[in-house]
């Protein structure tokens, strides 16, 4: 985008080196890192591509603390680029898909992932986390909590104690029985 005009879109598959089912899930606030999910035969993983010199770099997997032998199907990066919220169906969670968080360490590697726990995650599925620009409101979709029907959109605020508060349903007309 230049001023108020969008440029013509261009295909970047060859730049990022991805073939097959790959979709963008998050863009860093400075617009220089594109987070993608690539669907393999049996699972999906989170990748990142960096905008350098006018092109996107080959996408790189985020590593074993984010990606496992499970499916990671969405991610959202914090404003400072140091915290990643993502969904995974790894074992030991609250439900079939849960929201996890990982932080970038001093070496530039993603640290061990932590499940956000039963306040946010339910025995059902949680998906599409999105962290607000001030890193204090987490939006996500859920089949659990008090849904109107199907996957509803909720938000949870980060308390002063560093714990997430009980999620609030955005309600109608954002959420419907459909």
Protein Blocks (a to p, Z undefined) as FASTA:
>chain_A
ZZjaccddddfklmnopacjdddfbdcfkopaccdddddfkbccddddddeehiacdddd
ebjklpccbdcfbdcddfkopaccdddfbehiablbdcddddddfkopacddddebjmlp
ccbdcehiacdfkopaccdddfehjdfbhjadddddddfkopacddddebjakbcfZZ
